[in-house]
Amino acid sequence: MNALNASLKAVACGMGALAITAVMSWSFVQSTSAAPGATPVAAMAKLTIQQRHVWFGQSQPAVLVD
């Protein structure tokens, strides 16, 4: 009987975890979806290159050691 109770408890906890995961996943999908009637906009990546001033300071970033 003890094994039956343990297995039923495991099944109940597993079903609860699946239900919570499904609700949170659906909430995430709903919150990140586009609004109805909205036109999709293509995302453009922007590449910027930061110039390094080698003459002043260190040429490599400092390393912190514990």
N, C-alpha and C positions, 0 to 999 in steps of 0.2 A: 504494500500500500504506500510505503514511503517513496518508492521509485515512481509510482504513478503520480503522486502529489508533486514530486520534483519535476517530472516531465510536463505536467500540466502547468506548473508555474513558469517553466522555461518557454512553453508555447505561448502563454499569456503575455509574458514580457516581450517575446519576439514580435507578436502581433501588435502590441502597443508601440514598440519601436518603429515598426513599419508604418503604422498609422501616423505617428508624429513626423516621420521622414516624408511621407506622401503629402501631408498638409503643408509642411515647411517648403517642400519643393514646389508645390502648386502656388503658394504665396510668392515665392521668388520669381516664378515664371510670370505671374500676373503683374508684379511690380516692375519688372524689367521689359515688358512687352510694349510695343508702340500703341499710341492711342488710336482708336478707330477713326478712319478717314485721314490720318496723317500721311503725308508723302514721305517716303524713305529718303534719307540724305546719305550720300556716300561719305564715309569718314576718310579724311586724308591725313596721312602721317607726315609730320614735319620734321625734317632732319636739320639739326643745328650743330655746328662745330664750334666749340669754344677754343679760342686761340690761347696757347700757353706762352707765358712770358718766362723763357728759360733763363734770362739774364738776372731776374730777381727771385730770391727765395730758392726753394728746393726744386729740383727737376722732377723728383718722384714724390708722391704723397708720403707723409710720415706714417710709421707703423706703430700702433700702440700695443705694448706687451704687458700682460698681467704679471 
